[in-house]
Amino acid sequence: MQLTEPQAGSDVGALRTRAEPAGDGSFRISGQKIFITYGEHDLTDNIIHLVLARLPEAPPGTRGISLFLVPKFLLNADGSIGARNDVRAHSIEHKLGVHASPTCTMVLGDNGGATGFLVGKENAGMAAMFTMMNRARLAVGLQGVGIAERATQQAVAYARERRQGRTPGMPATQSAPIIEHPDVKRMLMTMRALTQAARSICYATAIAIDRAERGSDKAAQAAHSRASLLTPIAKAFSSDIGIEVASLGVQVHGGMGFIEETGAAQFYRDARIAPIYEGTNGIQAIDLVTRKLPLDGGAAVEAYLGELRQIVEAVNATNDPALGWSGVRLEEAVGSLTRATRWMLAHLEKNLNEALAGASPYLRLFAFAAGGCLLAQQALAALRLNAEPSRVALARFFAENFAVQAAALERTVVEGATGVIGADAVLA
């Protein structure tokens, strides 16, 4: 996917790569792209680049972008590999993490222009590229989940083996595995709960995508709206969680976490890119607030809030002491999300800057409410089947330690905008 240019990162509409008709149905592409994952490698015989570029007389901004297929090698008439195309990797970046993935600066058109072929219609490149981008955003969220899961597994294993200090009543001649210390338990439970909440949101998004593709007309449309609503949350929350959980994994290892030998630091470094690429998490929050909340006149988000309320009602009806304060805390969280959502929808028209100032805390609030409800739903299933008590314990921990933060996030959204917008005196 060749989108980004030195002057056009998140602002894709500022790209300058040009495409000139060659007269034979193909185009000659010239320009420079940066941050191109696997822009060059030797794992396959050919590489197919999907390049965004502008045709002559194209409208400005994203409305004037077309998508082109540019192979590394052109094909002969019989389909065999032919001449090298005019596209090359100028350099490979030296990065904080993900060192197994070559990230390249690409140059097209050193010798007259790379041969490219139009994909779809002229000036419709962004719509075509977003077919891939939306899937990629869910995949990046799952990268966060995967790194968080691996970091958690290693931290738990280390905490069971590492002995340090004593628990109350233990003889002075003995030492306890650090997993027995309450503060370490809290860190490990935080890692597990955040990872599972992020995973649940990603799976809910994937289910909606499947139903959008395979359902009947009305059901498919509702599922498409649901997938659109959840995708920025899945990407942003899960990739943020990847960093937070990996950081806790380093902390559980103590000094050894800062040493490369354990591998805990690699998870932390590798997780750091996920909130940046495929649309920064700030952009995901803006997308959620400005494009996804107003879907179907606000009906899409209202339908989802209704489903969250049904889960809360089921938790309260169960009245199982193993769930502790889960029902109360989730009811408060969904209430905070409902009020913040309605405030957002109102301010999109009244004062857009105030809505944008609260977009990121709003996304976190949404994730805490939705993640808590999804974990509670799993806990209810476990109780019905008399299986997996860990599901119940995890849902309770999340509700009582993270969903409970919803009220503070609601205040940040609805009361904190002025402090953000008026920050020029501090940032000047």
Sequence and secondary structure as in RCSB ss.txt:
>XXXX:A:sequence
MQLTEPQAGSDVGALRTRAEPAGDGSFRISGQKIFITYGEHDLTDNIIHLVLARLPEAPPGTRGISLFLVPKFLL
NADGSIGARNDVRAHSIEHKLGVHASPTCTMVLGDNGGATGFLVGKENAGMAAMFTMMNRARLAVGLQGVGIAER
ATQQAVAYARERRQGRTPGMPATQSAPIIEHPDVKRMLMTMRALTQAARSICYATAIAIDRAERGSDKAAQAAHS
RASLLTPIAKAFSSDIGIEVASLGVQVHGGMGFIEETGAAQFYRDARIAPIYEGTNGIQAIDLVTRKLPLDGGAA
VEAYLGELRQIVEAVNATNDPALGWSGVRLEEAVGSLTRATRWMLAHLEKNLNEALAGASPYLRLFAFAAGGCLL
AQQALAALRLNAEPSRVALARFFAENFAVQAAALERTVVEGATGVIGADAVLA
>XXXX:A:secstr
 B  BTTBSS GGG   EEEE SSS EEEEEEEEEEETSS SSSS  EEEEEEB TT  SGGGG EEEEEESEEE
 TTS EEEE SEEEEEE   SS TTS EEEEEE TTS EEEEEESSTT HHHHHHHHHHHHHHHHHHHHHHHHHH
HHHHHHHHHHH B S  TT  TT   BGGGSHHHHHHHHHHHHHHHHHHHHHHHHHHHHHHHHHS HHHHHHHHH
HHHHHHHHHHHHHHHHHHHHHHHHHHHHGGGGGSGGGSHHHHHHHHTTTTTSSS HHHHHHHIIIIITTGGGGHH
HHHHHHHHHHHHHHHHHH  GGGTTHHHHHHHHHHHHHHHHHHHHHHHHH HHHHHHTHHHHHHHHHHHHHHHHH
HHHHHHHHHHT  HHHHHHHHHHHHHTGGGHHHHHHHHHHSHHHHHTTHHHH 
